[in-house]
């Protein structure tokens, strides 16, 4: 079993900037495709400091958490 992904502030920033740069690849509702999640995972590899590697699935889960947190904080 692999280690759980542990996100640093630097990784979160790089993650969000990558998605911002690729926003045209998102459909309605900011639904990114699998190639985008694979790309961001590769982009984050050099930044890994602790925990498991960020793979496409963990990046997609992180995005879901970010969207949920942002929506909840509006109300």
Secondary structure, 3 states (H helix, E strand, C coil): CCCCECCCHHHHHHHHHHHHHCHHHCCCCCCCCHHHHHHHHHHHHHHCCCEECCCHHHHHHHHHHHHHHHHHHCC
